[in-house]
């Protein structure tokens, strides 16, 4: 069975074609600058070779059409006919309270998903464009939606509610939803397979730390809490996002700078976080280099970054009545050894003991980085959201 995974953003389309017989990636890539000048598609071939192809992509249908043509291209294609594709799985960002699992994308489902667009105005319409493009190009091909927010729908009401007038929840659905759910679900299950333990017996804290970051408390296989909220702005400090901030500070900044709602959103989402503190970059590799060079703002940013992750780990251990496994994943979590060490430092009281030498060696691979006598297992598990989407799609067929 061959499953195509699509992740359509506002100006990008990422894709991967899986052979689900052995769960191998046949090819992958992505279109960038959709609707803008200088659009191009990057393609990664099975042998690891990469190609960049310039191509005008005025909108998503044209982008999906061009990706389809690359899949069957005589030189770089991996299939002879598009009919070899059995289904398409889509990353869908915000399902609100409507979706707590992956679903076949019927017209009724798409209408309900469209009603959630107010909660993710940049992402949901783009996701929908990808679905419509496939419908136009390959009518009748089964399509499945896998929602970023679905895994977090098991949170209890006392964890997801904000302490604001209740009618705002009733009228507008203002509550905490969480994101990166597909990644948190994947690594929380994969780490149990890796360690040979049962998910329903484990209290797991999953730390998806990349340019965007979130932490989740997964108790006995179900999400009990997560750091992101109504939007991906809440929670830990991120590349350009502030993470947790006092609402009073937000209104104070609005008045002082004369900003409207769009202006404050832009400041908190795109100009804050690590970039806002350092003025250098949102890339933690550059911040780490500046920290080693003695840059005081880089040192401050790294300390803030690690500290906030540690606070969430401690909070979620308390919320679950303990913790058995801590998982680090995503770009920073899988590769930045200093962050992992900093986030775990001082947690010895709750049974966390890192193996410093092992931690320094592990980058982008599955590995236990805690000491043999650590009561809590600390593990690096590379995330694979695309495989999770492909697997859900296959199962729903």
N, C-alpha and C positions, 0 to 999 in steps of 0.2 A: 504493500500500500504506500502511495506517495502523497504526502501532505505538504501543501505550500502554506507557510506562515507569513502573514503580512502585518506590519506595524506602521500605520499611516499617521504621521504627524502633520502639523499645519503646513510645513514646507518640505517634508521628507517622506520617503517610503522605504522602510527596511524590509528585507525579505530573506527567507531561508526555505529551501526545498529539502524535505526529509524523506528518506526511505525508511519507513517504519518497520520493515522486516528486521533490520538490525539497528534502527535508530541513528543511522548515519546521516550527516549533512552532505547532500549531493552538490549543492552550491549555495552561496549566500551573497548578499550585497545590499546596496541601498541607493536610492535616488536622492540627491540633495538639491536644494534651491528650487523646489517645485514652485512654479508660478513666478520665478525670478530670472533675471538674466544670468548667464553662466551656469545653467543647470548641467548636472553630470550624474553618471551612475558608476558606482564602484562595484566590481564583481570579484568574489573570491572563488577560485576554482578548487576542485577536489584535491589537487596536488599542492595547494597552498599558494599558487601563483595569483597575483592580484592585478587587475586591470582597471583603468579609469577611462570611461567613454563619455565624451561631451555629447549632449543631446538636448535639444529644446524640449522642455516639459512644462507647457502652459498650465496644466491642471492634472488632478490625480488620475483621471481615466487614461490620459495619454501616458502617464508614468507607469501605470499598471500594464498597459498595452505594450510598452517598450520592454518592461521586465519580462513579460510573457514571450516576446520575440527573442530575448536573450536566452531564455531557457531552452529554446529549440534552435538556436543559431548553429549552423553547420560547424563552426570553428570552436566556439566556447560553450555551446549548449550541452545539456546533460540528458535531455530527453528528445525523442524524435517527434512526438505529437503531444499537444496540450491535453489530449484525452487521457494521457497517462496519469494526470493529476486527479486524484480521487476526491479531494475536498480542499477547502481553504480555511485556515484558522486565523482569526483576527484578534489582535490585542485591542480590547475596548477599555478605555480609561475609567469612566465613571458610570457605574450602574445604579447609583443611589441606593435606595432600599429595595429596589425592584428585583435585583438579581443577586442570589447568594451562591450561584454555581454557573458553570459554563452551559450555554444553550445553543441549539440550532437557531439560525437567524431567519425566522419567518417574518412576514410583513408586520404581524402583530407585535413581535419582539422588537423590530426596528422602530416601530412607532413609539413604543414604551421607552426605548433607549433614547430616542430623539427628545423626549420630554425631560430627560436628565441633562440636556445640553447647558442649561443655566448654571449647573454645578461645575462644568468643565468646558467653557465656551471656546477655548482654543483646540482642545483635543477631541471631544466627542464628534463635532461636525466633520473633522478630518477622518476619524475612524469610519464614519458613515459613508464618506466619499469612496473609501477603499472598497467597502462592501458593494456599493452601487456600481463601481467600475467593473468588478468581477461579474456582477449580474449582467451587465451590458455585453461584456466580452465573451462570457461563457454561461449563457442562460441555463438554469437547472442544476448547475454544479452546487453540491451541498456546501454551506458555509456555517462556521461555528464562531460564536463570540466568547472570548475568555476575558473576564472583567478584573481589572486591577483591584477593585474594591470588594470583590466577592468573598475572598478568604476572611476578611475582617467583619463580615456580617454576623459572626457568632459572638461578637463583643456584647456583654450585658449592657442594659440601658444606663446603669450608673457609671459605666466607663465611657460610653459614647455621647452622653448628653452634656451640653454646655449649660452652665448656671446662668442662663438668660431667660427672659420671659418665655414660658412654655409655648405660647401661641406662635412664636417665631419658628419653632420646630414644627408645629402643626401646619402652619401656612406655607412655609418655605423650605422645610426639610433641613434647617440649620442644625447640624450635629457633626460629630466626628465620624468620618468614613474610613480614613486610612488609604494608603496606596502601596505600590510595590507588592501587592498581595500575591501575585503569581510567583514572584521570587521567594517571598517568605514561605509560601506553601511548598515550593519545590525543595528549598534547602532544609526545611524542618522535617520533611519526609526522607530526603536523601541522607541526611546525617544519621538518621536511625538505621537505614540500610547499611551505611558505612561502618557504624559501630556495632551492628548486630543486636540492636535493642528494639523494643516495641514502642511506636509513637504514643500509644494510649497509656503508657506508663511513665512518660518523660515530661518534665517541665523544661521547656527550651526557650532561650532568648535568642532571637535571630536579629543580627545587626547587618542590614543591607546598607553599606556605606560606600557611596559613589559621589558624583557631583551633586546628586540629590541623595538624601540619606533618611532612613527610618529604622526604628527598632520595634520589634513585636514580641509580645509575651504569648507563647503557644503552650497551653496546658493540656496534656493528654490528647494532642492532635487537633485542638481547636484554638483559634486566636481569641485571647481574652482581652487584649489591649494592644494598641499600636500608637506610635508617636505622632504621625501625621493626622490632620484633622479634616475639616470641611474641604480644605485645599491642601496641596503638598507643601504649604509654607510652614505649618506648625511642626514642632518637634526639635530634633537636634540641629546644630549649626551645620550649614551646607556650603557648597561652593559659592553661590551668589545669593542664597536665601538666608534670612536672619534666623529662622527657627523660632523658638518660643520668645515672645516679647510682650511686655506689659501693654495692654490696650490703652492705658493712659499715656504711655510714651508715644504711641502711634498718633493719638490726637494732638499731643504736644508738638510733635514733629510737623504735623499737618499745618498747624497754626504758625509755627516759626518759619517754615519754608513756603507757606502759601500754596500748598499742594492740594489738588483735588483727589478723588478716590483713585483715579488711574495713576496719578503721580505717585501716591504713597504705595500703591501696589507695585509699580515699577521699581521704586527705591528698595522695598523689602524683598522683592523676588529676584531682581537682577543686579542690584548694586550693593548688596549687603553680604552677610556671611563672611567667609574667608577672604573673598575679594575686597569687601568693604573694610575689613580690619587692616589688611596689609597694603592695599592699593597695588599689589603686584600681579596677582592672578587668582583664578578660582581653581586652578589645577594644583592638587596637593603635592605633586612631584616637584613643582617649582617652589612651593612653600617649604617643603622639606629641605631643598637645596639652600634656600635663603636662611632657614633656621640654622643649618650647619655652618653657614657663613657668618652667623652672629647677628642677623637682622632682628632687632628687638620686636618689631611688629609681627614678624613671622613666628618668633618664639611665642608671643602672646596668643596669636591665632591658633597655633598648634595646641597650646595648653588649654585654651577655651574649647577647642574641637574635641579633644580627648576627654575633658572633664564632663562635657554634656552627654557624651555617649555613656560614660561611667555612671552618671546620675540616673540615666534611664535603665541601665542594667540593674543598679541597686533597687530602684523603684519597682521594677517588674519582678525581681526576686522576692520582694516583700509582698507584692500583689498575688503571686502564685504560691506563697508559703514555702519558698525555696526555689532552687534551680539545679538541674542536673547537667545541662549542656548549654554552652554559649557558642553560637556560630557567627563567624565573620564571613561576609560575602560581598560581591560587587567589586568595582574597580579598586577602590581604596581599601576595602576590607580584605580583599584577596592578596593585595600587594604591598601595602604600607605597613611594614613591620613595627615602626615606631608608634603608629596610632594604636595598633593592637596591644603593644606593651603598655602604652600610656593609659588606655581604657581599662586595662586589667590591674594596673598598679594600685595597691591599697585594698584590693578585694580579697586578700588572704583570709580575713576574718570570716568570709562566707564560703570558704573552701576552694577558692581560685588560686592556683599556683602555676604560673607560666614557665615553660621550659625555654629559657632565653635563647639558648643556642639553636634549638629547633625553630623557634619563631623567626629568627634572623634568616634562616635558610629558605623558609616556605614562601613562595610567591606563585599564585595562580594555580595551585594544585590542592587536591584533597589531602589533608593531614591533620593529625592531632598535635596541637602545639602546647598543650598543658603538660606538666610534669607527671611521671607515672603515679606519684602519690597524691596528685591533686584530686580532691573529692569531686569537683566540678570539671567535666571534660570541656576543654576549649578547642574548637575545631574550625579549620578553614574549609569551606565548601564552595567552589566556584558555582555561581548561579547559572541556570540555563532556562530562562523564561520561554524561549522559543520552543525548546523540547517539551516543556510543560504544556504549551498551547497545542503543539502537534499531537501530544498524547491525549489531551482532552478531546481534540477533534476526532481522532481515531476511535476513542471509546464511545463517543456519541453517535458514530455511524453504525 
